């Protein structure tokens, strides 16, 4: 759970930096790509607090931030 909290803190700082960098822009797909790992890491950390043996399955979910960035940005490239 400590590892999950550490990754969540890193993802939170990353999202905050993207929020600062893209302030004032009408479209912000980079921010969507940075927020999705943060939310999924929060979910994984909550799962680890309740049932640690299932937390390992939520470890790969934050990599979906790339997909979120591409879908929001409107330039989905497979």
HUDAKA-V381193 format. One record per pair of residues at least 24 apart in sequence whose ideal C-beta (glycine too) atoms are under 8 Angstrom apart, sorted by the first residue. I is the first residue (numbers start at 1). GAP is how many residues later the second one is. D is the distance in Angstrom with one decimal. If there is no record, write none. Layout:
i gap d
I GAP D
I GAP D
//
This chain:
i gap d
1 44 6.4
1 47 4.4
1 48 5.8
1 51 7.0
1 54 7.7
4 37 6.5
4 40 5.6
4 41 3.8
4 44 5.1
4 51 6.8
5 40 5.9
7 34 5.3
7 55 7.7
8 30 6.9
8 33 4.4
8 34 5.8
8 37 5.6
11 26 4.8
11 27 4.2
11 30 5.1
11 51 6.9
12 26 5.6
14 24 7.7
27 46 7.6
29 40 5.2
29 41 7.8
29 43 4.4
29 44 3.3
29 45 7.7
30 39 6.5
32 36 5.1
32 37 6.0
32 40 4.1
32 41 7.9
33 32 4.7
33 33 6.6
33 35 5.4
33 36 2.9
33 39 7.4
34 31 6.7
35 33 7.8
36 26 7.4
36 28 6.0
36 29 4.5
36 32 4.0
37 25 3.7
37 26 7.5
37 27 7.6
37 28 4.3
40 24 6.8
40 25 8.0
//
